[in-house]
Amino acid sequence: MARNVIDEPSEDVVANANQDRGASRGPFGRLVLFLRQVINELKKVVTPTRKELFSYTGVVLVFVVIMMAVVYGLDLLFALGVNTVFGK
């Protein structure tokens, strides 16, 4: 099972962000800041285990099949209604 991680920014990240906001940066400085923040956020990502991955994939596939059946049924129902109202 995936470990529980609280998504709270650490105090040093907040302090650095506040300091960085205060200083005006050029386009390259902002790009570097953005990339640094992206890397920090990616470090928080927890990948699922193989069992969880297959479980999630199965749930998504079952949901998609059910939704396809609902849309197909509604399509048939509306087609029957249109053919009844307007004739063939």
C-alpha positions as CSV (number, residue, x, y, z in Angstrom):
1,M,0.0,0.0,0.0
2,A,1.2,3.5,-0.7
3,R,2.6,5.4,2.2
4,N,0.7,8.4,3.5
5,V,2.4,11.7,2.8
6,I,0.9,14.9,4.0
7,D,1.1,17.5,1.3
8,E,2.2,20.4,3.4
9,P,5.0,22.6,2.2
10,S,8.0,22.6,4.5
11,E,8.9,25.9,6.2
12,D,12.1,26.3,4.2
13,V,10.2,25.9,0.9
14,V,7.7,28.6,2.0
15,A,10.5,30.9,3.1
16,N,12.4,30.5,-0.2
17,A,9.2,31.1,-2.2
18,N,8.4,34.3,-0.2
19,Q,12.0,35.5,-0.7
20,D,11.9,34.6,-4.4
21,R,8.6,36.5,-4.9
22,G,10.1,39.6,-3.4
23,A,13.0,39.7,-5.7
24,S,12.3,40.6,-9.3
25,R,13.6,37.9,-11.6
26,G,14.2,37.8,-15.3
27,P,12.7,35.2,-17.6
28,F,15.5,32.7,-17.0
29,G,15.4,33.2,-13.2
30,R,11.7,32.5,-13.2
31,L,12.2,29.4,-15.4
32,V,14.9,28.1,-13.0
33,L,12.6,28.8,-10.0
34,F,9.7,27.0,-11.8
35,L,11.9,23.9,-12.6
36,R,13.2,23.8,-9.0
37,Q,9.6,23.9,-7.7
38,V,8.6,21.1,-10.2
39,I,11.5,18.9,-9.0
40,N,10.5,19.5,-5.3
41,E,6.9,18.5,-6.1
42,L,8.0,15.4,-8.1
43,K,9.9,14.2,-5.0
44,K,6.6,14.0,-3.2
45,V,5.1,11.6,-5.8
46,V,4.5,8.1,-4.5
47,T,4.2,5.4,-7.3
48,P,1.6,2.7,-6.7
49,T,2.7,-0.9,-6.2
50,R,2.1,-3.5,-9.0
51,K,-1.0,-4.8,-7.2
52,E,-2.5,-1.3,-6.8
53,L,-1.7,-0.5,-10.4
54,F,-3.6,-3.6,-11.7
55,S,-6.4,-2.9,-9.3
56,Y,-6.8,0.7,-10.4
57,T,-6.5,-0.3,-14.1
58,G,-9.3,-2.9,-13.6
59,V,-11.6,-0.4,-11.9
60,V,-11.1,2.1,-14.7
61,L,-11.7,-0.5,-17.4
62,V,-14.9,-1.7,-15.7
63,F,-16.1,1.8,-15.3
64,V,-15.5,2.6,-19.0
65,V,-17.4,-0.6,-20.1
66,I,-20.3,0.3,-17.9
67,M,-20.4,3.9,-19.3
68,M,-20.2,2.6,-22.8
69,A,-23.2,0.3,-22.1
70,V,-25.2,3.3,-20.7
71,V,-24.4,5.5,-23.7
72,Y,-25.3,2.7,-26.1
73,G,-28.6,2.1,-24.3
74,L,-29.4,5.8,-24.4
75,D,-28.5,6.0,-28.0
76,L,-30.9,3.1,-28.8
77,L,-33.6,4.7,-26.7
78,F,-33.3,8.1,-28.4
79,A,-33.1,6.5,-31.9
80,L,-36.3,4.6,-31.2
81,G,-38.0,7.8,-30.0
82,V,-36.8,9.8,-33.0
83,N,-38.0,7.0,-35.4
84,T,-41.3,6.9,-33.6
85,V,-41.9,10.6,-33.8
86,F,-40.6,11.2,-37.3
87,G,-41.3,7.8,-38.9
88,K,-38.9,5.8,-41.0
